[in-house]
Amino acid sequence: MLGEFIRALLAPEEERVTRFVERLLEAGATPQGVFEDLFTPAARLLGQFWETDDCSFYEVTVGTGRIQRMVRELSHRFLADRSFPGSSGRILLGCAPGEQHSLGLAILAEFFVRDGWDVHLTTGVGSDGLLDKVRESEYNCVGLSVSAIDKAAVLKREIQMIRQVSRNRDIRILVGGNIITTDPGVARRVGADGYALDAAGAVHEARRLMAQS
C-alpha cells in the first residue's frame, strides 16, 4: 500500500493521490489511520529517498506538497472524530534550529487540535522566532521535532534557552522525530521532559506531562 501511494505521489497526474486516498476511506480506513499509516511514513520515505538520491529535490517537493494538500482536505473529517475533552492546554510546535520539515508538524498539529489543544506552529522562523514566542506568550508545552541525529548538542542548547526565557517557569518540553526513533535516550540527555515516536504518542505524552505540572 505504501509503495503504491509513493508512486501516486510522484506520478504526473496529481489526482491519482486523491483517488488513492478516497478508495482507502471508502474501503473502511479511518482518517486517523490514513494520517498515521500513510501520510507520516510516506513523508519519511520521501526524505530518505532525497538523502539517498533515489528522488530529485523536485520530486520530493512535489510529493510532500501533495501530502500537505491531502492533510488539508482530510482535516475536517479527521477533526470530526474528536471527543471534545475540554481545553487540554496550550502547545507550541517547532523544529530544531537549522531544520525545516513543516509537513510532519502540520500532521502533528492536527492530532493536538483534535485532542482539544490550543496549537501554535512555528515554521520558517528559526530559533530566535521560537524563543520570542515562549518569551511573549505563556505555553504549557513545547514540542520540538528533530530529524538529524547529529543535532543533540544543538537541541540541548535550544531546550536550555527555552527554559531560561519562557514566561511559564514550569513549561514542559517534549521531543520527537528521527533523532528519537534512532535513540530514545537522547530525550533525557538533552534535558527534555518527555519524548514520542509518533503523533498519537506525542498527544498522550503531553497530557502526561501536563498532569505532572
C-alpha positions as CSV (number, residue, x, y, z in Angstrom):
1,M,0.0,0.0,0.0
2,L,2.7,2.5,0.9
3,G,4.7,1.8,-2.2
4,E,1.6,2.4,-4.4
5,F,0.9,5.6,-2.6
6,I,4.5,6.8,-3.2
7,R,4.1,6.1,-6.9
8,A,0.9,8.1,-6.9
9,L,2.6,11.0,-5.2
10,L,5.3,11.1,-7.8
11,A,3.0,10.5,-10.8
12,P,2.4,13.3,-13.3
13,E,-1.4,13.2,-12.6
14,E,-2.0,14.9,-9.2
15,E,-5.5,13.4,-8.9
16,R,-4.1,9.9,-8.6
17,V,-3.3,10.8,-5.0
18,T,-6.8,11.9,-4.2
19,R,-8.3,8.8,-5.8
20,F,-6.0,6.6,-3.9
21,V,-6.9,8.1,-0.5
22,E,-10.6,8.1,-1.3
23,R,-10.5,4.4,-2.2
24,L,-9.0,3.7,1.2
25,L,-11.6,5.7,3.0
26,E,-14.4,4.0,1.0
27,A,-12.9,0.6,1.9
28,G,-13.2,1.5,5.6
29,A,-9.9,3.2,6.5
30,T,-10.3,6.0,9.1
31,P,-8.8,9.4,8.7
32,Q,-6.6,8.8,11.7
33,G,-5.3,5.6,10.1
34,V,-4.6,7.4,6.8
35,F,-2.7,10.1,8.7
36,E,-0.7,7.6,10.8
37,D,-0.2,4.7,8.4
38,L,0.1,6.5,5.1
39,F,0.9,10.2,5.3
40,T,3.5,10.0,8.0
41,P,5.6,7.1,6.7
42,A,5.3,8.4,3.1
43,A,6.7,11.7,4.2
44,R,9.6,9.9,6.0
45,L,10.3,7.8,2.9
46,L,10.4,10.8,0.6
47,G,13.0,12.3,2.9
48,Q,15.1,9.1,2.8
49,F,14.8,9.0,-1.0
50,W,16.2,12.5,-1.2
51,E,19.1,11.6,1.1
52,T,20.0,8.5,-1.0
53,D,19.5,10.3,-4.3
54,D,16.6,8.0,-5.3
55,C,14.4,11.1,-5.8
56,S,15.3,14.5,-7.0
57,F,14.6,17.6,-5.0
58,Y,11.8,18.5,-7.4
59,E,10.1,15.1,-6.9
60,V,10.4,15.3,-3.1
61,T,8.9,18.8,-3.2
62,V,6.0,17.7,-5.4
63,G,5.4,14.6,-3.3
64,T,5.4,16.4,0.1
65,G,3.3,19.2,-1.4
66,R,0.6,16.6,-2.4
67,I,0.6,15.1,1.1
68,Q,0.2,18.6,2.6
69,R,-2.8,19.2,0.3
70,M,-4.4,15.9,1.4
71,V,-3.8,16.7,5.0
72,R,-5.8,20.0,4.5
73,E,-8.5,18.2,2.6
74,L,-9.0,15.5,5.2
75,S,-8.6,17.8,8.2
76,H,-12.4,18.3,8.7
77,R,-13.0,14.6,8.6
78,F,-10.1,13.9,11.0
79,L,-11.3,16.5,13.5
80,A,-14.9,15.3,13.3
81,D,-13.7,12.3,15.3
82,R,-12.7,14.3,18.3
83,S,-14.5,13.9,21.6
84,F,-14.1,17.5,22.8
85,P,-12.4,16.6,26.1
86,G,-12.2,20.2,27.0
87,S,-9.2,22.5,26.9
88,S,-6.1,20.4,27.2
89,G,-3.6,23.1,27.2
90,R,-1.6,25.5,25.0
91,I,1.3,24.0,23.0
92,L,3.9,25.5,20.7
93,L,5.3,23.2,17.9
94,G,8.5,23.8,16.1
95,C,11.7,22.3,14.6
96,A,15.2,22.1,16.0
97,P,17.4,25.0,14.9
98,G,18.5,24.6,11.3
99,E,15.8,22.2,10.3
100,Q,12.6,22.7,8.3
101,H,10.1,19.9,8.0
102,S,6.7,21.6,8.2
103,L,4.7,18.6,6.9
104,G,5.4,16.5,9.9
105,L,4.5,19.4,12.2
106,A,1.3,20.0,10.2
107,I,0.2,16.4,10.8
108,L,1.2,16.6,14.5
109,A,-0.8,19.8,14.9
110,E,-4.0,18.0,13.6
111,F,-3.7,15.4,16.4
112,F,-3.3,18.0,19.1
113,V,-6.2,20.1,17.8
114,R,-8.4,17.0,17.8
115,D,-7.4,16.4,21.4
116,G,-8.6,19.9,22.4
117,W,-5.2,21.8,22.5
118,D,-4.7,25.4,21.6
119,V,-2.0,24.8,19.0
120,H,0.6,27.3,17.7
121,L,3.0,26.4,14.9
122,T,6.4,28.0,14.3
123,T,7.7,27.1,10.8
124,G,10.3,29.1,9.0
125,V,11.1,31.4,11.9
126,G,14.3,29.8,13.2
127,S,15.4,29.6,16.8
128,D,15.0,33.3,17.6
129,G,11.4,33.2,16.4
130,L,10.6,30.2,18.6
131,L,12.2,31.8,21.6
132,D,10.4,35.0,21.0
133,K,7.1,33.1,21.1
134,V,7.8,31.5,24.5
135,R,9.0,34.8,25.9
136,E,6.0,36.7,24.8
137,S,3.2,34.2,25.4
138,E,2.6,31.5,28.1
139,Y,2.6,27.9,26.8
140,N,2.1,24.7,28.8
141,C,4.2,22.6,26.5
142,V,6.7,23.0,23.6
143,G,7.1,20.1,21.1
144,L,10.3,20.0,19.1
145,S,10.7,17.9,16.0
146,V,14.3,16.9,15.3
147,S,15.4,15.0,12.2
148,A,19.2,14.9,12.1
149,I,20.8,12.5,14.6
150,D,23.8,14.8,15.0
151,K,21.7,17.7,16.4
152,A,21.7,16.5,20.0
153,A,24.1,19.3,21.2
154,V,22.1,22.0,19.3
155,L,18.8,20.6,20.7
156,K,20.2,20.6,24.3
157,R,21.1,24.3,24.0
158,E,17.7,25.1,22.5
159,I,15.9,23.5,25.4
160,Q,18.1,25.3,27.9
161,M,17.2,28.6,26.2
162,I,13.5,27.9,26.1
163,R,13.5,27.2,29.9
164,Q,15.5,30.4,30.5
165,V,13.2,32.8,28.6
166,S,9.8,31.1,29.0
167,R,7.0,33.1,30.6
168,N,5.8,29.8,32.1
169,R,8.6,28.7,34.5
170,D,7.1,25.2,34.6
171,I,7.0,24.7,30.9
172,R,7.1,21.1,29.7
173,I,9.2,20.2,26.7
174,L,8.9,17.0,24.6
175,V,10.9,15.9,21.6
176,G,10.3,13.7,18.6
177,G,11.5,12.9,15.1
178,N,14.2,10.7,13.6
179,I,16.6,11.5,16.4
180,I,14.3,9.9,18.9
181,T,13.4,7.0,16.6
182,T,17.1,6.2,16.4
183,D,17.9,6.7,20.1
184,P,15.1,7.5,22.6
185,G,17.7,8.0,25.3
186,V,18.6,11.3,23.6
187,A,15.5,12.9,25.2
188,R,16.9,12.5,28.7
189,R,20.4,13.6,27.7
190,V,19.2,16.9,26.1
191,G,17.1,17.8,29.1
192,A,13.6,17.2,27.6
193,D,10.7,16.2,29.9
194,G,9.5,13.5,27.5
195,Y,9.5,12.1,24.0
196,A,7.2,10.4,21.5
197,L,7.7,8.2,18.5
198,D,4.5,9.3,16.6
199,A,1.8,11.9,16.7
200,A,-0.7,9.9,18.8
201,G,2.1,9.2,21.3
202,A,3.0,12.9,21.4
203,V,-0.5,13.8,22.5
204,H,-0.5,11.1,25.2
205,E,2.9,12.2,26.4
206,A,1.9,15.9,26.5
207,R,-1.2,15.0,28.6
208,R,1.0,13.0,31.0
209,L,3.4,15.9,31.4
210,M,0.5,18.3,32.0
211,A,-0.8,16.1,34.7
212,Q,2.6,16.3,36.5
213,S,2.7,20.1,36.4
